Amino acid sequence: MALTYFKRFRMEADLSQLPAVPPLPEGYFWVPWAEDLVALHADVHYQAFCQELDSALFPCFSDRYGCHLLLQEITSRPGFVPEATWLIACGEGCCGTVQSIVDGQGCGSIQNLGITPEHRRRGLGKALLLQALHGFKAVGLQRACLEVTADNEPALRLYQRLGFRKMKTLYKAVE
């Protein structure tokens, strides 16, 4: 079996100079973390990632049950940060999700940030990321980090515009 290597970047940002969270477009609203929302986060995660490149890197992203198991694992970690874990919803249901933890170095770590395809290009990703970053700041964290696939240019541009800098290049092997 052949291996394919995908380039990913670990990026970090200082939380001291965060811009304000922009208002959501008309018809969209925030849904804060609650334990009974794990399945909803998992469903939005699945919808956001099942057809994307990252589902090749992380096979659970292309499976509803796999997404549910992933979200249960993230939200049960000792470093889980409810204040930085959100959904965005509209009249059609939920369409954006972010989950966050504190990593072993005391950095707020964005685990997954996704917007369902039909709701992209409306500023929801930026708002969701900033909402999570302000959640980190509210619990006293000074830095945030995330990993992103190098080929995901829209996400890279967003992260760089919001102050994230590439700190390390990683390679993920996939069969």
C-alpha positions in Angstrom: 0.0 0.0 0.0 1.3 3.4 -0.9 1.5 6.3 1.5 0.6 9.9 0.6 1.9 12.7 2.7 -0.2 15.8 3.4 1.5 19.0 4.5 -0.1 20.7 7.5 0.9 23.8 9.5 0.7 24.3 13.2 -0.2 28.0 13.6 -0.3 30.1 16.7 -1.7 33.5 17.6 -1.3 36.0 20.5 -4.7 36.7 22.1 -3.8 40.1 23.5 -5.0 42.2 20.5 -8.1 40.3 19.3 -10.5 42.1 17.1 -14.2 42.1 18.3 -16.4 39.3 17.2 -18.3 40.6 14.2 -22.1 40.5 14.3 -23.6 37.4 12.5 -25.5 38.0 9.3 -29.2 38.5 9.7 -31.0 35.2 10.5 -28.0 33.6 12.1 -27.5 33.2 15.9 -25.0 31.8 18.5 -25.7 28.5 20.3 -23.3 28.1 23.3 -22.0 24.8 24.5 -24.2 22.4 26.4 -23.6 18.7 27.0 -26.8 17.7 25.2 -25.5 19.3 22.0 -22.7 16.7 21.3 -24.7 15.0 18.6 -25.6 18.3 17.0 -21.9 19.4 16.9 -21.0 16.0 15.4 -23.7 16.3 12.7 -22.6 19.8 11.7 -19.0 18.6 11.8 -19.8 15.8 9.5 -21.7 18.1 7.0 -18.8 20.6 7.0 -16.0 18.1 6.4 -17.4 14.9 4.7 -16.6 16.1 1.2 -13.4 18.0 2.1 -9.7 17.1 1.8 -9.5 16.7 5.5 -11.8 13.7 5.4 -9.0 11.8 3.6 -6.6 12.7 6.3 -9.0 12.0 9.1 -11.3 9.2 8.0 -13.8 9.7 10.9 -14.6 13.1 9.3 -16.4 11.2 6.5 -18.5 9.1 8.8 -21.4 10.4 11.0 -20.8 7.9 13.7 -17.0 8.6 13.6 -17.7 12.3 14.0 -19.9 11.6 17.0 -17.2 9.5 18.6 -14.6 12.2 17.9 -16.8 14.9 19.5 -17.5 12.8 22.5 -13.7 12.3 22.9 -12.9 16.0 22.6 -15.7 17.2 25.0 -14.7 14.6 27.6 -11.0 15.7 27.8 -9.9 17.4 31.0 -8.8 20.4 29.0 -12.1 20.9 27.2 -13.0 24.6 27.0 -16.8 25.1 26.9 -16.4 28.9 26.6 -14.6 28.4 23.3 -17.0 25.7 21.9 -19.9 27.1 19.8 -22.5 26.4 17.1 -23.9 28.9 14.7 -27.5 28.3 13.7 -30.1 29.8 11.4 -33.7 29.0 10.5 -32.6 25.9 8.6 -30.7 24.5 11.7 -27.1 24.5 12.7 -24.5 25.3 10.1 -21.2 26.1 11.9 -19.2 24.4 14.7 -16.0 24.9 16.7 -14.6 22.8 19.6 -11.7 23.8 21.7 -9.3 22.5 24.4 -6.3 23.6 26.3 -3.3 21.7 25.0 -0.4 20.4 27.1 1.5 23.7 26.8 -1.3 25.8 28.1 -2.3 27.0 24.6 -6.0 27.3 23.6 -6.3 24.7 20.8 -9.0 24.9 18.1 -9.8 21.3 17.4 -12.2 21.7 14.6 -13.8 24.6 12.9 -16.3 24.0 10.1 -19.1 25.7 8.2 -21.5 23.6 6.1 -20.9 24.2 2.4 -24.2 26.1 1.7 -23.4 28.7 4.4 -19.8 29.5 3.4 -18.5 32.8 2.2 -20.8 34.8 4.6 -18.2 35.6 7.3 -19.4 32.8 9.6 -16.0 31.1 9.8 -14.3 34.4 10.9 -17.0 35.0 13.5 -16.9 31.5 14.8 -13.1 31.6 15.1 -13.1 34.9 16.9 -15.9 33.7 19.2 -13.7 30.8 20.2 -10.6 33.0 20.6 -12.5 35.3 22.9 -13.6 32.3 24.9 -10.0 31.3 25.4 -9.2 34.9 26.5 -12.1 34.8 28.9 -10.7 31.8 30.7 -7.2 33.5 31.0 -5.4 32.0 28.1 -2.8 34.1 26.2 -2.1 32.1 23.1 -4.2 30.0 20.7 -3.1 27.3 18.2 -4.5 25.2 15.5 -3.4 22.9 12.7 -4.5 23.3 9.1 -3.9 21.4 5.9 -1.6 23.5 3.6 -3.9 23.0 0.6 -6.8 24.7 2.5 -6.0 28.1 1.2 -9.2 29.9 2.3 -8.6 28.7 5.9 -5.0 29.7 5.8 -5.9 33.2 4.6 -8.5 33.6 7.3 -6.1 32.4 10.1 -3.3 34.7 8.8 -5.6 37.7 8.7 -6.5 37.1 12.3 -2.9 37.0 13.5 -2.0 33.3 13.3 1.5 32.6 12.2 3.0 29.3 10.9 5.1 27.8 13.7 5.8 24.3 12.4 5.3 22.3 9.3 4.0 18.8 9.8 3.4 15.9 7.4 0.5 13.5 7.9 0.8 10.1 6.2 -2.3 8.6 4.8 -2.6 5.1 3.1 
